Amino acid sequence: NIYVDKYAVRSYIANTIGEEYLIPLIGVYDSVSEINWDILPNKFVLKCTHGSNANLICIDKDKIDIKEYELKLNRFMKRNWYWHGREWPYKNVKPRIICEEFISETDNTPDDYKVLCFNGKAKIINVHMDRYGDYKIDNYDRNWKKITYAKDGPMSDLIYKKPKEFEKMIQFSELLASDIPHVRIDWFIVKDRLFFGEITLYEASGFDHFDNPDDDYLLGSWINLS
């Protein structure tokens, strides 16, 4: 499935909204042994293309243990994510590794925006902040009003600044989601530049719980399968 294949989806994004919204690609590999570590930049991100939570973030190549990286990547490459959450789009995705530029302005990953779309309409924006530090997840509606829908948590005490690229992010999310009953479109914004992150069809394989059952019913009411 082109949506969940992190390499194949790049062509779809380039053809749909433009390749300028893709994180620059350094390399693509069919096996761990193909990676030439010597020519990689000092900072980079390695991602397996056939699953989730299979990323390695390097902020200083001189300080990493390449053998450890290779062991982790080889474990990732042998995994078929279909058997973890029964998400059928993952079942026949070809295992590959991509290397992308590290786009953050700091040594942490940039804050990311996850736009939840229902029948092609953006309804909720998750803002993930300081993922590898004081990790917080806040939620905003389409009008950038902070809402208490709580599924991911913990939430911050902030009112996050509305990004300059917000309207473009919503426009592109709804375009990419136009023919899908429910989907999450992920983005990064670095130096006021919008970058596509990924497309998620089944968030947490559908296993995340809701703190308030009313939120569960509300989100379900936004999906029209007819």
C-alpha positions as CSV (number, residue, x, y, z in Angstrom):
1,N,0.0,0.0,0.0
2,I,1.6,3.3,-1.2
3,Y,0.2,5.2,1.8
4,V,2.2,3.2,4.5
5,D,5.3,2.5,2.4
6,K,7.6,5.3,3.6
7,Y,9.6,5.3,0.4
8,A,6.8,4.7,-2.2
9,V,4.7,7.5,-0.6
10,R,7.3,10.0,-1.5
11,S,6.3,9.7,-5.2
12,Y,2.7,10.1,-4.3
13,I,3.4,13.2,-2.3
14,A,5.6,14.7,-5.0
15,N,2.9,14.1,-7.6
16,T,0.1,15.4,-5.4
17,I,1.5,18.5,-3.7
18,G,5.1,18.8,-4.9
19,E,8.5,17.3,-4.0
20,E,9.5,20.5,-2.2
21,Y,7.4,19.3,0.8
22,L,9.5,16.1,1.1
23,I,12.3,15.8,3.6
24,P,15.5,15.6,1.4
25,L,16.5,12.0,0.8
26,I,20.1,10.8,1.3
27,G,19.7,7.2,0.3
28,V,17.5,4.1,0.0
29,Y,18.7,0.6,0.8
30,D,17.3,-2.9,0.3
31,S,19.5,-4.3,3.1
32,V,21.5,-3.0,6.0
33,S,24.7,-4.1,4.3
34,E,24.2,-1.6,1.5
35,I,24.6,1.4,3.9
36,N,27.9,3.2,3.4
37,W,28.3,4.8,6.8
38,D,31.4,6.7,5.7
39,I,29.6,8.9,3.2
40,L,26.6,9.7,5.5
41,P,26.5,13.3,7.0
42,N,27.1,13.9,10.6
43,K,23.4,14.1,11.3
44,F,20.8,11.9,9.6
45,V,17.6,9.8,10.2
46,L,17.3,6.2,9.2
47,K,13.7,4.8,8.7
48,C,12.5,1.4,7.8
49,T,9.8,1.9,5.1
50,H,7.5,-1.0,6.0
51,G,6.4,-0.2,9.6
52,S,6.3,2.2,12.5
53,N,8.6,3.1,15.4
54,A,11.5,1.8,13.4
55,N,13.6,4.9,13.2
56,L,17.2,5.8,14.2
57,I,18.1,9.4,14.8
58,C,21.7,10.4,14.6
59,I,22.8,13.8,15.8
60,D,26.6,13.1,15.9
61,K,27.9,10.2,13.7
62,D,31.2,10.2,15.6
63,K,29.4,9.1,18.8
64,I,27.2,6.3,17.5
65,D,27.9,2.6,17.7
66,I,27.4,1.5,14.0
67,K,27.3,-2.2,15.0
68,E,24.4,-1.5,17.3
69,Y,22.7,0.5,14.6
70,E,23.1,-2.4,12.2
71,L,21.7,-4.9,14.8
72,K,18.6,-2.7,15.4
73,L,18.0,-2.2,11.7
74,N,18.4,-5.9,10.9
75,R,15.8,-6.6,13.6
76,F,13.5,-4.0,12.1
77,M,13.9,-5.4,8.6
78,K,12.8,-8.9,9.7
79,R,9.6,-7.6,11.3
80,N,6.3,-7.6,9.5
81,W,4.0,-5.1,11.2
82,Y,0.9,-6.8,10.0
83,W,1.4,-9.4,12.6
84,H,1.6,-6.9,15.4
85,G,-1.7,-4.9,14.9
86,R,-3.2,-6.7,11.9
87,E,-3.0,-3.5,9.9
88,W,-3.5,-5.1,6.4
89,P,-1.7,-2.4,4.4
90,Y,1.6,-3.4,6.0
91,K,1.3,-7.1,5.0
92,N,3.0,-7.0,1.6
93,V,5.2,-3.8,1.9
94,K,8.7,-4.4,0.7
95,P,11.2,-3.9,3.6
96,R,13.7,-1.1,2.8
97,I,15.6,1.6,4.7
98,I,15.6,5.2,3.8
99,C,18.1,7.8,5.0
100,E,16.8,11.4,5.3
101,E,18.3,14.7,6.3
102,F,18.0,15.7,9.9
103,I,15.9,18.8,9.5
104,S,15.6,20.0,13.1
105,E,17.1,23.3,14.2
106,T,18.0,21.6,17.5
107,D,19.4,18.2,18.6
108,N,15.8,17.2,19.4
109,T,13.3,16.2,16.7
110,P,11.1,19.1,15.5
111,D,7.7,19.5,16.9
112,D,5.2,17.6,14.7
113,Y,1.6,18.2,13.7
114,K,-0.7,15.3,13.2
115,V,-3.9,16.2,11.3
116,L,-6.8,13.9,11.9
117,C,-9.1,13.9,8.9
118,F,-12.6,12.4,8.7
119,N,-14.1,11.9,5.2
120,G,-11.7,14.4,3.9
121,K,-12.2,17.1,6.5
122,A,-9.5,18.1,9.1
123,K,-11.1,18.0,12.6
124,I,-8.3,17.7,15.1
125,I,-4.6,18.6,15.1
126,N,-2.3,16.8,17.5
127,V,0.8,18.9,18.4
128,H,3.7,16.7,19.6
129,M,6.3,18.7,21.5
130,D,9.8,17.9,22.8
131,R,9.4,14.2,21.9
132,Y,12.7,13.1,23.6
133,G,12.6,15.6,26.4
134,D,9.6,16.9,28.4
135,Y,7.2,15.2,26.0
136,K,3.7,16.7,25.7
137,I,0.8,16.3,23.3
138,D,-1.8,19.0,22.8
139,N,-4.9,19.0,20.6
140,Y,-6.5,21.8,18.6
141,D,-9.6,22.1,16.5
142,R,-9.7,23.4,12.9
143,N,-10.0,26.9,14.2
144,W,-6.8,26.5,16.4
145,K,-8.8,26.4,19.6
146,K,-7.2,24.1,22.2
147,I,-9.5,21.2,23.1
148,T,-9.5,18.7,25.9
149,Y,-10.0,15.6,23.7
150,A,-7.5,13.3,25.5
151,K,-6.2,10.1,24.0
152,D,-2.5,10.5,23.8
153,G,-1.5,12.8,26.8
154,P,0.1,14.2,28.8
155,M,-1.0,17.7,27.8
156,S,0.9,20.9,28.4
157,D,-0.3,24.1,30.0
158,L,0.6,26.1,26.9
159,I,-1.4,27.6,24.1
160,Y,0.8,26.6,21.2
161,K,1.4,29.3,18.7
162,K,-0.5,28.8,15.5
163,P,2.1,28.1,12.8
164,K,2.4,30.4,9.8
165,E,1.9,27.4,7.5
166,F,-1.3,26.2,9.2
167,E,-3.7,26.9,6.4
168,K,-1.5,25.2,3.8
169,M,-1.0,22.2,6.1
170,I,-4.8,21.9,6.5
171,Q,-5.4,22.3,2.7
172,F,-2.8,19.6,1.9
173,S,-4.1,17.3,4.6
174,E,-7.6,17.5,3.2
175,L,-6.3,16.9,-0.3
176,L,-4.4,13.8,0.7
177,A,-7.3,12.6,2.8
178,S,-10.0,13.3,0.2
179,D,-10.8,9.6,-0.6
180,I,-10.2,8.0,2.8
181,P,-12.9,7.7,5.6
182,H,-10.4,8.4,8.3
183,V,-6.7,9.1,8.1
184,R,-3.9,11.0,10.0
185,I,-1.6,13.2,7.9
186,D,1.7,14.1,9.7
187,W,3.8,17.2,9.2
188,F,6.9,19.0,10.4
189,I,7.4,22.8,10.2
190,V,11.0,24.0,10.3
191,K,12.0,27.6,9.8
192,D,8.5,28.3,8.5
193,R,8.8,25.5,5.9
194,L,6.3,22.7,5.7
195,F,7.6,19.1,5.4
196,F,5.5,16.0,4.9
197,G,6.0,13.3,7.6
198,E,3.8,10.3,6.9
199,I,0.3,9.0,6.4
200,T,-1.2,6.9,9.2
201,L,-4.3,4.9,8.4
202,Y,-4.8,3.2,11.7
203,E,-3.5,5.2,14.6
204,A,-1.9,2.9,17.2
205,S,-3.5,0.0,15.3
206,G,-6.8,1.2,16.9
207,F,-5.7,0.2,20.4
208,D,-5.3,3.6,22.0
209,H,-7.9,4.2,24.7
210,F,-10.0,7.3,25.3
211,D,-10.0,9.0,28.7
212,N,-13.6,10.1,28.0
213,P,-16.0,7.7,26.1
214,D,-17.9,10.6,24.8
215,D,-14.8,11.6,22.7
216,D,-14.7,8.1,21.3
217,Y,-18.3,8.4,20.2
218,L,-17.7,11.9,18.8
219,L,-14.9,10.9,16.6
220,G,-16.8,7.9,15.4
221,S,-19.7,10.1,14.5
222,W,-17.5,12.0,12.1
223,I,-16.8,8.9,10.0
224,N,-19.3,8.1,7.2
225,L,-18.7,4.7,5.7
226,S,-21.6,4.9,3.3
